[in-house]
Amino acid sequence: MRYFFHIAYLGTNYSGWQKHPNTITVQQVLETKLSQVLKVSIQINGCGRTDAGVHASQFFFHADIDIANTEELQFRLNRALPNDIAVFDILEMQDKQHARFDACLRTYDYLIHTYKNPFISSTSSFYALKNLNIEQVKKAMQLLLLYQDYKAFCTTPNKYEHTICKISSVKLYLDESEKNIQIQISANRFLSKMIRIIVGKLLKIGTGKMSIDEFEHHLISKETPAILDLAYPQGLHLSKVTYPFLDLPNKAEILGDKRSIKPL
């Protein structure tokens, strides 16, 4: 029987989601603990990949397993897993739905704090920004809705069959102190390092180091910038994954969001 596992994890201690030799990844830990609990070798398929240090407040993977009680498995698995990985739901599928290929919408949030704060430094990126031009950042973000080929904003475009990504929503949030910023982007798919490259360019626009015209030129020409300006990984969160047959709320945020913010 195929099951979808609804999870969340902090990526600080991991070399990303996907298994790699000689390093610790989220997938490796989950497969190891599942195999220990069920006493049989288990392989899992995730809804995507996250880089080293990147987090997921909502993530899904599927596994083909035989279990009698999903609540008991959830309890035992959460006990076996480290504190930075949590299992929220185990959902029985009626068919062979695929955690990665059947996802129709993904949302990423990028968190920035503009003052040094050790209590959020592992889940938000510190940029000592002064006089950030929020209006310019918002104008640049709106351009993302007008284009679909993101070859210019990818570290390895040649590994993909195509570089078309349909961005459906962009949002910018600011907290009451105006020192914490949240950039949110939703699309059907994302390319390698795409969000971190975009955020890096948006910060350059907001600080006057890049023009909106130059930003749009890369979207039109599909020419990779000479310098990619990747934003730090720790501010990036995969926060929502939606399927035609499954649309669950982000339980990590429900249980305690990071900051009180307002949309701009």
C-alpha positions as CSV (number, residue, x, y, z in Angstrom):
1,M,0.0,0.0,0.0
2,R,1.2,3.5,-0.8
3,Y,1.3,6.1,2.0
4,F,2.0,9.8,1.9
5,F,4.0,11.1,4.9
6,H,3.4,14.8,5.8
7,I,6.5,16.1,7.6
8,A,8.6,19.2,8.4
9,Y,12.3,19.6,9.2
10,L,14.9,22.1,10.0
11,G,17.7,21.7,7.5
12,T,20.5,23.2,9.6
13,N,22.2,19.9,10.5
14,Y,21.7,18.2,7.1
15,S,23.3,18.3,3.7
16,G,19.9,18.7,2.1
17,W,17.1,16.3,1.5
18,Q,18.5,13.8,-1.0
19,K,20.8,10.9,-0.1
20,H,24.5,11.4,-0.7
21,P,27.4,9.2,0.3
22,N,29.5,10.2,3.3
23,T,27.1,12.9,4.5
24,I,23.9,13.1,6.6
25,T,20.7,14.0,4.8
26,V,17.0,14.2,5.7
27,Q,16.1,11.3,3.4
28,Q,18.8,9.1,4.8
29,V,17.7,9.7,8.4
30,L,14.1,9.0,7.5
31,E,14.8,5.8,5.6
32,T,17.1,4.6,8.4
33,K,14.5,5.2,11.1
34,L,11.6,3.8,9.1
35,S,13.6,0.7,8.4
36,Q,14.4,0.3,12.1
37,V,10.8,0.7,13.2
38,L,9.3,-1.6,10.6
39,K,12.2,-4.0,10.6
40,V,12.4,-4.1,6.8
41,S,14.4,-2.0,4.3
42,I,12.4,1.0,3.3
43,Q,13.0,3.4,0.4
44,I,11.1,6.7,0.1
45,N,10.5,9.3,-2.6
46,G,10.3,13.0,-1.6
47,C,8.2,15.8,-3.1
48,G,11.4,17.7,-4.1
49,R,14.9,18.5,-3.1
50,T,16.2,21.1,-0.6
51,D,19.8,22.3,-0.4
52,A,22.1,22.0,2.6
53,G,20.8,24.2,5.4
54,V,17.4,24.8,3.7
55,H,14.3,24.0,5.7
56,A,10.8,22.6,5.0
57,S,7.9,23.5,7.1
58,Q,5.8,21.3,4.9
59,F,7.1,18.4,2.9
60,F,5.7,15.1,1.7
61,F,7.3,11.8,0.8
62,H,5.7,8.5,-0.2
63,A,6.6,4.9,0.6
64,D,5.1,1.6,-0.4
65,I,4.8,-0.3,2.9
66,D,2.5,-2.7,4.8
67,I,1.3,-1.2,8.1
68,A,-1.6,-2.1,10.4
69,N,-1.9,1.2,12.3
70,T,-0.8,4.6,11.0
71,E,-1.2,6.3,14.3
72,E,1.1,3.8,16.0
73,L,3.7,4.2,13.2
74,Q,3.5,8.0,13.5
75,F,4.1,7.8,17.3
76,R,7.0,5.3,17.0
77,L,8.6,7.2,14.1
78,N,8.5,10.5,15.9
79,R,10.1,8.9,19.0
80,A,12.9,7.5,16.8
81,L,13.5,10.7,14.8
82,P,15.7,13.6,16.0
83,N,13.9,16.7,17.2
84,D,14.5,18.6,14.0
85,I,12.3,16.2,11.9
86,A,8.6,15.8,12.7
87,V,5.9,13.6,11.1
88,F,2.4,15.2,11.2
89,D,0.3,12.8,9.2
90,I,0.5,9.4,7.5
91,L,-2.1,9.2,4.7
92,E,-3.2,6.1,2.8
93,M,-3.4,6.6,-0.9
94,Q,-6.0,4.8,-3.1
95,D,-3.6,4.5,-6.1
96,K,0.1,5.0,-6.9
97,Q,0.1,8.8,-6.4
98,H,3.7,10.2,-6.6
99,A,4.9,12.7,-4.0
100,R,7.1,14.5,-6.5
101,F,5.6,14.2,-9.9
102,D,2.0,14.7,-8.8
103,A,2.6,18.0,-6.9
104,C,1.0,20.9,-8.8
105,L,2.0,23.9,-6.7
106,R,5.0,24.6,-4.4
107,T,5.5,27.7,-2.2
108,Y,8.8,28.9,-0.8
109,D,9.3,31.6,1.8
110,Y,12.5,33.4,2.3
111,L,13.0,35.1,5.7
112,I,15.4,38.0,6.3
113,H,16.2,39.9,9.5
114,T,18.1,43.2,9.3
115,Y,19.6,43.1,12.8
116,K,21.8,40.6,14.4
117,N,19.6,38.1,16.3
118,P,21.1,34.7,17.5
119,F,17.7,33.3,18.3
120,I,16.5,33.3,14.6
121,S,19.8,33.1,12.8
122,S,19.4,29.4,11.9
123,T,16.0,30.0,10.2
124,S,16.3,33.5,8.8
125,S,19.2,35.2,7.0
126,F,20.9,38.2,8.5
127,Y,21.5,41.1,6.1
128,A,22.5,44.4,7.6
129,L,20.3,46.4,5.2
130,K,19.8,50.1,5.6
131,N,17.3,52.1,3.6
132,L,16.1,49.1,1.6
133,N,13.8,50.3,-1.2
134,I,10.8,48.1,-0.6
135,E,8.9,49.6,-3.5
136,Q,11.6,48.7,-6.0
137,V,11.8,45.2,-4.7
138,K,8.0,44.9,-5.1
139,K,8.2,46.1,-8.7
140,A,10.8,43.6,-9.5
141,M,8.8,40.8,-7.9
142,Q,5.8,41.6,-10.1
143,L,8.0,40.9,-13.2
144,L,8.2,37.3,-12.1
145,L,4.6,36.9,-13.0
146,L,5.2,38.0,-16.6
147,Y,7.8,35.4,-17.6
148,Q,8.1,31.7,-17.5
149,D,11.6,30.7,-18.6
150,Y,14.0,30.9,-15.7
151,K,17.1,29.6,-17.4
152,A,19.0,32.7,-16.3
153,F,18.3,32.1,-12.6
154,C,19.5,28.5,-12.3
155,T,22.9,27.0,-11.5
156,T,22.5,23.9,-13.7
157,P,20.0,24.7,-16.4
158,N,21.4,22.0,-18.8
159,K,20.3,19.1,-16.5
160,Y,16.6,19.9,-17.1
161,E,14.5,19.0,-20.1
162,H,13.3,22.6,-19.9
163,T,13.5,25.6,-17.7
164,I,9.9,26.7,-17.8
165,C,8.4,27.6,-14.4
166,K,4.9,29.0,-14.0
167,I,5.1,31.5,-11.1
168,S,1.5,32.1,-9.9
169,S,2.0,34.2,-6.8
170,V,4.5,36.6,-5.3
171,K,4.1,38.3,-2.0
172,L,6.2,40.5,0.3
173,Y,5.6,40.8,4.0
174,L,7.1,43.2,6.6
175,D,6.7,42.9,10.4
176,E,5.7,45.9,12.5
177,S,9.3,46.8,13.4
178,E,10.1,46.8,9.6
179,K,13.2,44.8,10.4
180,N,12.0,41.4,9.4
181,I,11.1,40.6,5.7
182,Q,9.4,37.6,4.2
183,I,9.5,37.0,0.4
184,Q,7.0,34.4,-0.8
185,I,7.0,32.8,-4.3
186,S,4.6,30.1,-5.5
187,A,5.0,28.1,-8.8
188,N,4.4,24.7,-10.3
189,R,8.1,23.9,-10.1
190,F,11.5,25.5,-9.3
191,L,15.0,25.0,-10.7
192,S,18.2,24.5,-8.8
193,K,19.0,27.5,-6.5
194,M,16.3,29.5,-8.3
195,I,14.8,31.1,-5.3
196,R,18.1,32.0,-3.7
197,I,19.3,33.6,-6.9
198,I,16.1,35.6,-7.3
199,V,16.3,36.8,-3.7
200,G,19.9,37.8,-4.1
201,K,19.0,39.9,-7.1
202,L,16.0,41.4,-5.3
203,L,18.3,42.5,-2.5
204,K,20.7,44.1,-5.0
205,I,17.7,46.0,-6.5
206,G,16.5,47.1,-3.1
207,T,20.0,48.5,-2.3
208,G,20.5,50.2,-5.6
209,K,23.2,47.8,-6.9
210,M,21.0,46.5,-9.8
211,S,18.3,48.1,-11.9
212,I,14.9,46.6,-12.5
213,D,15.7,46.9,-16.3
214,E,18.8,44.8,-15.8
215,F,16.8,42.2,-13.8
216,E,14.2,42.0,-16.5
217,H,16.9,41.7,-19.2
218,H,18.0,38.4,-17.8
219,L,14.4,37.2,-17.8
220,I,14.0,38.2,-21.5
221,S,17.4,37.1,-22.8
222,K,17.7,34.0,-20.6
223,E,21.4,34.9,-20.2
224,T,22.9,33.7,-16.9
225,P,24.3,36.7,-14.9
226,A,28.1,36.8,-14.5
227,I,27.6,36.7,-10.8
228,L,24.6,34.7,-9.4
229,D,24.5,36.4,-5.9
230,L,22.9,33.4,-4.1
231,A,21.1,34.4,-0.9
232,Y,22.1,32.5,2.2
233,P,20.5,29.0,2.5
234,Q,19.2,29.3,6.1
235,G,16.5,31.8,5.2
236,L,14.8,29.5,2.7
237,H,11.8,27.4,3.6
238,L,9.7,25.1,1.5
239,S,6.4,26.0,3.1
240,K,3.5,24.5,1.0
241,V,3.1,21.6,-1.3
242,T,-0.2,21.1,-3.0
243,Y,-1.6,18.2,-5.0
244,P,-4.8,17.8,-7.0
245,F,-5.9,15.2,-4.4
246,L,-4.3,16.7,-1.3
247,D,-4.1,20.2,0.1
248,L,-3.2,20.3,3.8
249,P,-2.5,23.3,6.0
250,N,1.0,24.0,7.1
251,K,1.0,22.5,10.6
252,A,4.4,23.8,11.5
253,E,3.2,27.4,11.1
254,I,-0.1,26.6,12.9
255,L,1.8,25.3,15.9
256,G,3.8,28.5,16.1
257,D,4.7,30.9,13.4
258,K,8.1,32.6,13.4
259,R,7.0,36.3,13.4
260,S,4.0,38.5,13.2
261,I,4.0,40.0,9.7
262,K,1.8,42.1,7.5
263,P,1.5,42.0,3.7
264,L,2.7,44.9,1.6
